[in-house]
């Protein structure tokens, strides 16, 4: 089995804010890419994100670590949702209601099966726009 070419997963500016049921949500859309002659237009989606900070100003400099094995997020590629085990988020500086965030994670391509790809580490940095608007469930 091969590692997924994570260089294809190029984050755009995402969103972070309160979830209507519990915790927060994070959405990180990705630049569209080609995989096996198919256009993929997808995003990381994570609901019920747990951290105690309720305001953007509380996040800079925080490192939030999660238990490995807790499947928290997902990404949709080739007709299947692939779980993403987020290990940590490191929050950086704020600029204009945006915060830099560095993610360490593992995408589980073996759960639903994606061609001949094995589960692959995906570490990336992106900007997240803080919104106080509650995300619809």
N, C-alpha and C positions, 0 to 999 in steps of 0.2 A: 504494500500500500504506500501511497505517496502523500507527502505533506501538501496541504492546500496552499496555493500561491497567494499568501496574505497581502502581497504588494498590490493585488487587485482590489483590496478592501480599503479604499481611500475615503476617509471621513470628511463630510461636509460639516458645517456648523449645526450642532444639535440643540436640543431643548432639555431643560430640567425644571421641575416644579412639583407642586403638590398633586398627589393622586386622590381621586374622590373617595376611595374606600379606605386606604391606609398608606402611610409613607409618602413616597415621591415616585415620579416617573422619570426615565431618561430615554430620549429618542435620538439616535444619531443616524441620519440618512447618509448613504454612501454614494459616491460617484458611480454612475452606471458603468458596467464592464461586460466584456464578452467572455463566456465560458462554454467551450465546446459548441461554438457557432450559435450560441443563444445569448441574447441580451439579458443581463440581470440588473434590475433596478430595485434595490432593497434597502433595509435599514436595520440597525441594532434596535431592539425594542426591549425595554426592561421596566416592569411594573413592580410596585410594592418595594421600592428601594428603601432600605433601612439605614438611616442616619439621623442623629438627634438635631442637627442644625435645621432651622426653619427659615433661614434668611441667607441670601447670597453672601452677605458680609461676614458670616460665621465660617465660611468654607475655606478661604485661602490658607494654605499651609497644612491643611488636614490630610492625613493618610487614613483611609478607611479600609480595613482588611476584612475579608469574609472567609468562612471555612471553605476549604477546597472540597468539592463534591456537592456543594449547594448549587444546583442549577438555577440561575436567576434570570437570565436574559435569553433572547433567541434572535435568530436571523433566518430569513426565508430565502432559500436558494433552490432552484430547480424543483419546484412543486413540493417542498417539504420545509418544515420548521426545524432548524438545527439548534439545540440548546447551547448556550454560552455560559460557562462557569466563570464568573467574574471573581478574581482573587483579590484585587485591590484597585482602589481609585486614589490617586494623589491629586489634590486640587492645588492649582497655582494661583497666579495673579488675576485680578479682576480688571476689566476695561470695558466701559460702556455696557453694563449689565451682562457682560460675558465673562466666563471664567474658563481658564485652561484646565483640562483634566487629562490625566495620564492613566490609562487602563491596562491592567495585566489580566489576561483571560485565556481560556481554552475553549475552542469551538469543537463541539462533539459531532463530527460528521459521520460517526459510526452508528449513532442512534437511529437515524432514518436511512442512512446510506446515501452517499453522494459519490457516484462513480467509484473510483478506486482511491478515495481520499481517507486518510486516517485523521483522528482528532489532532488538531493543530493549535499550538499556542498563537495567540494574537495579542500583541502589545501595541498600543497606539495612543497618540495624543490628539485631542481635538478641542475645539472651543464649544462651550455649552452656553446657550442664552437662558438666563433665569426668567421664568414667567411665574407670576402669582395666579395666573388663570389655571383653574383646576382642569386637568386632563380628563376627558370623557373616558369612562371604563370601556 
